[in-house]
């Protein structure tokens, strides 16, 4: 079914565009096809058919471009498009579904040749291997993955004029569109039945559901509530902005602020709340939510003529069709006056969530409302939320910007324990999830309420959308450095990244510093950088096996040539690993095992000498493929070298060392017996500390290990072992 057409020189395009030729990405695939096209072809004259096809393909392509979809191929009368192929904004599935709805509506309006074309649309979300050079319109065969077939099969089962989605897409657009379940279907080529939903249109405004108490935001809540109360009591309007990245809990804080200020000096406060959806259908559509309650109180029938004041007819027309930009433009003055009139009767709080998604027209309206209320001395406050990377919508006097910083470890732990208890999961998981949460309430919630075992990279889908969008805001160069650092794992030095990407010396250092400023890397005290644990998981998973193998080959060549390992370029752990030909890799089944987890384990075990081996999470080790049935990267390592820790048996390899025991709760851990170069003596081997929760894997070409390595480990006390020589 897939059609592959070479387009120009792939190598030339890759060289110009990005350092990495391909990525594993989660994309949304849309398939659209005409209903009854065979009968239509048989009864139309060829010239009429050509005109009809041009109108049909032109309409579909125009809608897809508007929603930032990429046409991957044309198959007869079917069109396949990708969303999130070149860059993800976290709403790829939503854009695909909205595009499907708009295609249906556009074809109904246009009716080329007087013929009403009925189409079916299927939308599926999943992982593909993407050719970055071909991720553009007409890039046939740019994506490969089972999700493409799923989307095509869903389209075949869609009702005429309908848009159907898979379970993953359904979860991604929950709350943003109206959906109803269809019968469970068995798709051709699929071994298991698939639950299918039909999308009927964009969702109306719904109050947010909050499953946990407000944690770690008491100071911000008190500050915002104090600002709002002062503005209403003193009749001096204020603009309060709650600023934070996605997932920081800014919507929850807005909800608590408007709840906290319910009365001022005994007078009830009128609260008007609007939510800005991603890609709103109308520029001022959220404004209708601020007014509808006010108008409906006077006139029970929504949209009835409001003739008791200037602009009443325009206001009623806007409320009847809030997505009509023409009607909205005519009603702007009437909307503003209605809110100002409300403020003359009682204190008013105007709250707008996710203002960074709003069109410029809505921001302009709020600024004018704030200025008019200030001129008249009315008790009105405007409270908004927006992203920390967005420009302040009102950089003027009378504003207060309240930043939302990441939660601290104590607050994050409290939130995790509460959520885990609510979900009926062991509270002990909080310690393992804490490094991954990174102080983000949304990430903590996703990990606590879902089991990500079956998700790509072991990351919940909602969290991965956040990380993918964050990574895709980087250009190709910065993203390549980040992914190389994630594949390397542990301490990452500029020289190591340059070797992996084939760059000249000095090119990676400024990029690493820029990534640290962006909050994606952390500087290490001993030199080098570590990638944020959650970002490392997602970034490393996006690397294909071919790219991982290429990284390993370049690292091996650079190590043999002496291009890495200089004291001023590589941290101690990297130098030791480079000399001994070893890489330390995270343990299977240990969530959160990464650079931070390794350092914490080392400190907890009382490691000394200031030397730490470079550590790479198991699923990110460049150039290693999992051994069958183990999930452990063992390339160039005999499977006989692998044995469960604490299994109570001995397997020998090379020097005959036995695996050291571990506490009973670490029975899922695995250790690979290292083969050290013959020239590496006991002193060098002693630097390769066997950190708790980590195992070592030899680089390709490593020689047999020296005798005696792995026989010295001392007990650190109940439930743990102090590091001795590598086992």
N, C-alpha and C positions, 0 to 999 in steps of 0.2 A: 504493500500500500504506500510505503514511503517512496518518494521520488527525490533523487539526489542529482543536482545539476551543478557542476563546478562553475564558480563565478570568479573569473580572473585568477590572479596569483594569490593564493591563501597566505603563503609565507610573507609576501610583500605587505599585505594588509595587516597581518599580525605585527610585523616589525614596526609599522607606523602607529598602530592603535595601542597595543598593550604588551607588556612583557610576557604575559601568560597566554597561550594559544587557545585554551579551553577551560571550562569550569563546570562543576556539578552545581546546578542551580535548581531551586524550587520555582517553577513557573506555573501559570494558569494557561491552559490551552482551550481555545474556542473553535468549534466546528459549526459552520452554518451551511445548509443545503436547501435547495428548492424542493417543495413538495410537489410530486407529480410531474417532474421535469420531462420524463419520457413521453408522456401524452402531449405535453406542451410542444415538444420538438416535432412530433409527428403532424400536428395540425397547423403549424406556422410555416409561412414562406421563409426560406433561408435569410432573405434580407430583413424581414421583420424579426426573425429570431436573433440576428446579429444586433439589431438596435435594442432589443429587449435585454440581451446579455450585457451590452455595454452599460445600459442604465442600471442594471442589477449590480454588476461588479463595481461600478463607480460609486453607487450609494453605499454598498458595504464597506469599500475601502475608505470612503470619506468618514464614516462613523468610527471605524477602527482607528484611523489617525487621530480623530478628536479625543479618543480615550487612550491614546498612546499605546495602541496595540501594533504589533509587527506582523504583517502578512508573511507567513512562512511558505505557503504553497497554495496553488489552485489545483483541485482534483475534479475535473469535469465541471459541474456547477457548484461544487462545494468549495468553501474557503476555509483555510486553517490559519489561525492567528495565535501569536504568543504574547503574553502579558508578563512583564518582569524579566524579559530576556536580557536586555541591555542594562537596565537599572531598575531596582525595586524601590518602591516608596512605602511598602507595607500594606498597600491596598490594591495589589495586582488582581486578586480574585474579584474584588468589588468593581474595579474598572471593567473587567471582562464581562461580568454579569450585566452591568449597566450598558455596555456596548451591545450585548445581545438584545436587551429590551429596546434600545434605540434603533437597532436594525429593523426590528419588527415594526416599530412605529413609523420609521422613515419610508419603508416599502409600502405601508398602507397609505401614506400621504401621497407618495409620488405616482404609483400605479403606471409604470411605463407602458405606452401603447394602449392605455385603457385596460390593461390586464392587472388584476390583483394577484400579486405574487405572495404565496404563503411559504414560509420557510420554517425549518426546525433548527433549534440551536442547542448544542450540548457543550457544557463547560466542566472541565476537570482540572484539578490541581495536583501536582506531584513533581517528582524529581526527574531531571533530564541531564544528559551531558550536552553542553552547549558549545558549539563552535563560535567563538567570539568574533571571528572575522566574518561569519555569515549571519550574524544576528542583526539583520536589517531587512527591509521590505524586499521580497524576492529571494531571500537567502535560503533556497530550497535545501532541505536536509540539514539545516543548522542545528536541530535538536533531535536527540534520540532518547527514547524512554517509553515505558509502558503507558504513561499517562496520555500519550498521543492517541493510542488505540482506544483507551477508555473514553476520551472525549468524542471520538468518532462514533463509537457504539452508543453512547448516550444520545447523540444527535439522532440516530436512527430510531430510538424509542421515544423521542420527544413528541408531544402532540403538535399538530399543525398550528403555527403561530405561538408556540410555547418555548420557554427557556428552562432546561432541566440541568441540575448540578449534582456532582458527586458529594459524598459525605465530607470530604476535606474542604471543598469549596463552601459547602453549607456552613461549616463551623467558622470559616474565615469571614463570611459576610453576615453572620448572625447579628441581628439587631440593626443592620443597615438596609436590608431589603425584606419584603414580605415573602414568606415561603410557606408552602404546604406540602406534606409528604405525599408521594405517589406510591404505588405498589412496589414491593421489592422485586427487582428484575434480575434475571440471569442473562448476562451479556455474552455474546459469542466470543469464545476464546478465554473467558474468565472462569476459573474453577469454583468461585464462591459467588453467591447472590450479592447484589449491591443495592443498598438503600438509595433511593433517588428522590429528590425534591424538585418541585416546580416553583420558579420565582415569578411572582405576579406583579411586582412593582417596588419602588423605593419605600422604605419604612417610614412611618410617621414618628414624631418625637415621642420618646418613652423615657420615663425617669430611670436613672441608673440604679443598678442593684449593687449594694455594698455588703459583702459577706463577712467583713471583719471590722473590729473597732478601729478607730483612728489611732495610729501608733506613731509616735515620734514627730508629730506635727503640732503639738500643743502651743509652742511658741509662735509659729506662723499663724495658727488659728487666732490666738489672742491678739496678735498685731493687726491682722486684717479686720477682725471684729471691732477693735478699738477705732481703727480708721473709719470704718463705715458708720459707727455710732456717732463719732465726732462730726462727720459730714452732715448727718441728718439732724443732730441736735443743734448745731451752729448754723444750719442752713447755708453751708459753704460746700458745694458739690466737690466730690473727690473722685479720682479714677484710681482704683487699686488693681494692680496686675499681679497675678500669681504665675510665676515663671518657672518652668522646669521642663526637662526632656520628656518624651513619651514614656509612660510607665512610672512616672515619679509620684503619682497620686494627686495631680493638680485638680482633676475633676472632682475627686472625693473631697478635697479641701474646700473647693468652691461650694459644694453641697453643704458642708458643715458651717461655712461662714454665713450663708443666707439663712440657715436654721438658727444659728446663734443669735442673730439680730432679728428678733421677732417683734419687739416693742421698743419704743424710744419715749421716755417720759410718760409711760402709760398709754401711748397712742400706738395702735397696731401698724406695722410696717407692710406696705404693699410690695410684694416681690414678683418681679417679672423675669422669667428665665428663658433663654434661647440656647439651642445647641447647634453648632455648625457641623454638619456632616462633611465627610471628605467629598470634594467635587460637587458642591451644591448645584441642584438643577436650576435654581434662580439666584441671581446676585443678592437679592434682598429677602429670599424666602425665609430665613430664620427670623426675620423681623416680625413676620406674622404671628409667631409664637409669643412675642412680647405684647401683642395687642389683642389677640383673639379673646382672651379671658375678659378683658376690659369691655370690649364691644358686646360680647355675648351676655354680659351682665345687664346691659341695657336692652338688648334685642336677643331673645332666646334662639332665634333662627340664625345660624352662622351664615354670613354672606348676605343678609338682608340689607336693603338700602338704608344707609345711615344718613338721614337728611336733616338731622338736628344741629348741624354745624357746617362750617366751610369745609369743603373737600369730602363731605360724607359719602357721596357717590363713588368717588375715586377710592376711598378707603374700603368700602364694601366690595368693589370690584377686585381690589388687591387681595382681600381676605378670601374671596371666592376662588382666585387663581393666583396663589402666591408665587408660582414658578414663572409667571408671565412678566418678563422684565419691563415691558412697556407699561403694564398696569402698575407695577411697583414704582417706576419712575414718576408716574403721575400722583402717586399717593405718598411720596416721601414727606412733603410738608405736613399733610394731614396726620401721618403717623407720629411725627415729632410733636405736633401740637397736642395730640391725644395723650402722649406720655407726660408732657408738661402740665396739662390740665389735671392729670391724675396726681401729680406732685403738689398741686395747689390744695388738694383735699387732704392728703396724708403723706407721710414720708414714703419714698419709693427707692427700692434697690433694683437696678437693672443689671442682671448677671448674664454674661455671654461666655459659653464654654468653647474652647478650641478656636479662639479668634484668629489664630494663624491660618486656619483653613478658609476663612471667610474671604469673600470677594472685596476688592477695594471700596466698592459702593457701601457695604455695610460698615466698614471701619470709618468711612467718611461720615456716615449718618451718626454714629456714636460720638464722634468728635463734635459734630454740630450740636447734638443733644446736650453734651457736657457743657459746651460754651454757652448755649442759650439758658440752661439752668443756672449757671454761674451769674450771668447777667441779671437774671430775675431774682436771685437769692432764694432758690427753691431747695427744699430738703430732698436731695437726690444724690445717689452714689452709683457709680458704674464699676462693676467688678468683672474682670475678664481673666481668662487663662490663655496662655500661648506658650510655644516652645522656646527654650532658652537660646536657640539659634536664630530666632526671628527678631526683626527690628521692633523697637518699642512703638506701638501704634499711636501713642500720644506723648512724645517727648517734650513736655511743657510743664509749667507750674501747676500745682494741684494734683499731682500724680504720686503714687507710691508703688514701688516695685518690690515685691516680696519673693526672693528666690527660694526654690525648693531644692535643697541639697540632698544627696543620698543619705538614707538612714544609716545610723551607726550599727555596729555588730549587735549590741544589746537589743536595740529596737527591732532589727531584722529578725533576730532569734525569737523574740516575743511574738512577732507576727507569724513566723513560720510555725511555731508550736500551736498557736491558736488555729491556724488554717489546717494543719495536719490533724488536729483533734476534730475539727469540724468535718473533715473528709474521712475520718475513721482510720487514719494511718498512724504508725508509731511516731511519737514525738521525738524519738532518738534520731530520726532522719534529719531533724533541723540542723544538727552539726555538720552533716554531709552536704546539705544544700546551701549552707550559709555562704561559702566562697563563691558559689555560682550566682546567688541572688544579687550580689554587688550593691546592696542598699536600695534596690528598686522594688517597690511594693508590687508592681505588676509581674515582675519576674518571679518574685517569691510566691505570689498567688498561683501562677501557672505551674510551677514546680510542685507546690504543695497539693494542688487539687488534681493533678494529672500524673500518670506514669509515662515518662517519655521513653521507655525502653524500646518501643517499636518506631520511634521517630528518627529521622536522619540526624546523625551526630549525637543522639541521645538528648536532644533539646526539644522542649515542647514547641508545637507549631507556632503558637502565638508569640513566644519568645524569639524564635528564629526569624519571624517576620520583622521584629524590632531590630535584631542584630543585622540582618541582611540589608535593611534600609539604611542603617548607620554605616555599614561598610560601603554601600553603593553610592553614598555621598562623596566618597573619595574618588580621585581620578585613578586611572589604571596603574600608574607607577606606585602610588601610595598603597593601593590595595595589594599589588604584587609583593611589596615589602612586608606588609602585614601578614599575608598568607605564607610567605617564606618563613617569617619568624614563628608563626604558629606551627608550621610543619617541623621546624627545628626543635622547638620546645625549650623549656628551661631558660637559661640565660642565653640571650641572643646578642651577638656582637655585629658591628657593621661589616667587619671583614667576612664573617660567615655568610651574611646575607648577600654580599657582593659576589662571593664564590658561588652561591646557589643560583643567582640570577645571571651570572656571567658578566657582571658590571666591572668597570674600572674602579680602582681604589679611590675612596673619598666621595663616591656618589650616594651611598646609602646613609651616611651619618645624618645629613640634614633631614632626610625623609623620616628616619627614626625619631628625631627630635620633634618633628611636626606631628607624628602620630602620638607621641607622649603628650604634647599640648592638647591634642584632641581627646585625650583620656582613654586611648586604646592600648597604650603601653605604659609600663611603670619602670622607672630607672631602678637598677639594683645597686645596693650599697657596695658590692664588690666589683662593680663595673658591668656594662652591658644593660640589656633590657629584658623585661618579661612581658608577655602578652596577657591582657586581662583573661582570666580563665574561661569565661563564657564566650568571649570573642574568639579565643583560641580554638575552642571546639568547633564553632561554626566555620571559621576561616579555614581550618585544616580540612574539614570535611568537603569543602568546595574544591579541593584539589583533586584532579583525576589521578589515576594510578600512573599514567604516562608521565605527568608532570612530577609526581613524587619520585619516580625512578630517575628522571633527569636531574632532580635536585641531589639525589644520593650519588649519582655518577659524578656530578661536578664537585660535590664535597669531597669525594674520595680522591679525585684528581688534584684538588687544591691541597688536601692534606699530604699527599705523596710529594707534591711539588714544593711544600713548605710555604704556601701562600697564606695559610691561616695558622694561628697559634702564636703570633707575636705578642709580647707582653702588653703592648699598648693597644691591642685590638681585641683580644679575647680574654674573658674572665678565666680565673683559675680552673674552674670546673671544665670549661671548654678546652683548655690546654691539656688537662689530664686526659679527657676523653679523646682528644685528637691523637695524643701520644700512644695511648693504649689501644686505640681502634675500637672504642666502646661507645654505645649510646645508652643512656638510662631511659626506660620507657615506663609509663604509668600502668598501674595494675588493672587488669580486667575486673569490671564489676565494682569499681570504686568511684562513685560519682564525685566530681569535683577534683579528681586527681589532676594536678597540673603544676605549674611553677609554684604558685602560692601553697598548694597542698604539700608539695615536696619540701619547701623551706620550712613550713610549720612542723612537719613531721621530723625534720632534721633537728630543729630547735628543741622540740619536745623530747627527743631521744638523747639530747646532750652532746651532739656532735661538736667536735673541736677542730682545730687546725685551720679553720677559715676556708677550707676547700670543699666544694660541693660539685658532684658530677652533673654534667648537663642532663636535664631530664626532659623527656618528650612524652606527652600522653600517648597511651598505646595506640589510639585511633588516629594519631597524627604523625607517626613515625614515617619520615620520608623514605620511600623506596622499599618498604617492607610489606609483604602480603600476608594476611592471616593464614595460619596453618589450619587445615581442615579440622573442624570440630573443637578447636580451642579458642578461636578469636584472638590469637596471639601472633603478632608479627614475628616470623621466624625465617625470613629469607637468608639463605646461606647458613642456616643453623639446623642441625639435625633434630628431628622431632624427639629423638631419644634424650635430648638435653632438657626437655620440658617436664616438669613434674609439679604436682600441687604441693604447696607448702603445708607442713603439718600433716601430710598424708600417712606418716609412719612407715615409709619405705624409702629405699635408697636406689637412685639411678646414677650410674657413673658415666663420666665422659671426660676424655683427655687425661686429667690428673687424678681422677677417681674421687673428687670431692662430693660430699653428700649435701643435699639441701638442708639449710638450717630450719629448725621448727619455728612456728609462729603461734601466737595465741589462737585459741579455738575460734574466735569470731572473725579470723582472717582466713578461714579455710578456702575462700574463693580466690585467694591470691595465687599467682603463679610466679615462679622464678626460673630464669634461663641461666644455666651455668655458663659463665663467660669464658671465652678463650682469649687469653692475653698474649701479646707478642712475647717471644722468648727473651727479648732484651729487657722486658719490664720486670724489675726486681720486686721484692716484698715491699719496699718503701713506696714505690709507685703504685703497687696494687693497694696498699693501705689507704691511699688517697681516694680510691674508688669506693666510697662508703656505701654499704647496702642500706639505704634509707628504708625505714618501715613503710610498706605500701608501695615499694618500687622494685623493679627488676631490671637487669642489665641484658642488653642484646649486643652481640659483636657486629661491627661493621663488616661488609664483605671483605674478604682477604685477611682477616685476623688469624693469627697463628695459634698454636696450642697454648693453653694457660700454664703458668709456672706451678711447680709442685708446692703444695702447702696453702695455696690461696683458698679461702672459704672455710678454714678450720677454726678461726678465732672469732667468736662472738661472745660477749659477756652479757649476763642478765642485767636488765635495768630496773627490775622490780615487777610487781604484779601487773600482768596485762601488757607487757612491752619488752622490747629487747634493745639494748644499746648497740650502735653500729660497731662492728669490728671489721674484719677483712671481707671483701665482697664474696658472697656465696653463690 
